Amino acid sequence: MAGKFTVYLKLMRPANIVTSVADVLAGVAIAGYFYKLTFTANSFYPVVLLCLSTMGLYAGGIVFNDVFDAELDKAERPERAIPSGAITLREATLLGIFLLLWGIGFAFSYSNHAGVLAVAIAVAALLYNKVSKHYPFVGPLNMGICRGLNLLLGISISVPMLTTFYYLAVVPVIYIFSITMISQGEVHGGNKRNLYIGGILYAIVIGAIAYFAISRGKSATFILLLPFAWMIYRPLANAVKNPIGPNIGRAVKAGVISLILMDAAWAAAFGAVWPALFIACLLPVSIWFAKWFAVT
């Protein structure tokens, strides 16, 4: 049983799931929910529901990535759970369905707005895994939309704030678009053009967060924003120097895990300092998982 559970964890990429929780917590912070939060079980209940929702949605999407890639992985990544025979295609499919329904169910248990966003995330994830990831522009955009909707899932804790700050979803869309585009050279190596474009898009994301921090007088944001920039640009620079598969893979891995610092910076830019620090503390958790389970 323990062996099968480990296989399930490998399939779900737990390091990535931690970053999805960070997305939602950043959204909750943007919504201003932590300002009025009292330390009671009822106060944290909505936050827990939305975190459980994103965990199921992200894990389910990741599982279906491997389900739809099962034949391709036999040639390119035979060590993965399905092609290696550690789990059957049917078992993986059932697991993915369960996780997506888990995510949708917890979202609807909080509100209809959150539930609709969860359905949209699940549909977008399936669309990416089945169709759009095979297209060089639409695929990265689709994956970015998944993350943008995930941020909105957190903001949906307050419907008025959701209608006010819905446009912030564009920032994670841009960020994930850049990571996904870079990752297209992870297996066979890539070209420097995609890497340079990714670097420019990273700068746009950093600039957007910096703008909100400065306009709101939240200079503490840069304590998180600068390490975020260092974490994503250092491996990207190495990949630019030598755009081989392993270097690109490290750049992608750093980009995914660094989402936690980006989310922490968002929380700080909206004045939620303590939640921002809590989100930042998820970084070592994600890094620890990344040592034991694949990120990409």
HELIX and SHEET records of a PDB file:
HELIX    1   1 ALA A    2  MET A   12  1                                  11    
HELIX    2   2 PRO A   14  ILE A   30  1                                  17    
HELIX    3   3 TYR A   33  LYS A   36  5                                   4    
HELIX    4   4 ALA A   41  PHE A   68  1                                  28    
HELIX    5   5 ALA A   70  GLU A   76  1                                   7    
HELIX    6   6 LEU A   89  TYR A  110  1                                  22    
HELIX    7   7 ASN A  112  LYS A  130  1                                  19    
HELIX    8   8 SER A  132  HIS A  134  5                                   3    
HELIX    9   9 VAL A  138  ILE A  155  1                                  18    
HELIX   10  10 VAL A  159  PHE A  165  1                                   7    
HELIX   11  11 TYR A  166  ALA A  169  5                                   4    
HELIX   12  12 VAL A  170  SER A  183  1                                  14    
HELIX   13  13 LYS A  192  SER A  215  1                                  24    
HELIX   14  14 SER A  219  THR A  221  5                                   3    
HELIX   15  15 PHE A  222  LYS A  241  1                                  20    
HELIX   16  16 GLY A  245  ILE A  257  1                                  13    
HELIX   17  17 LEU A  259  ALA A  269  1                                  11    
HELIX   18  18 VAL A  273  ALA A  280  1                                   8    
HELIX   19  19 LEU A  282  TRP A  292  1                                  11    
END                                                                             
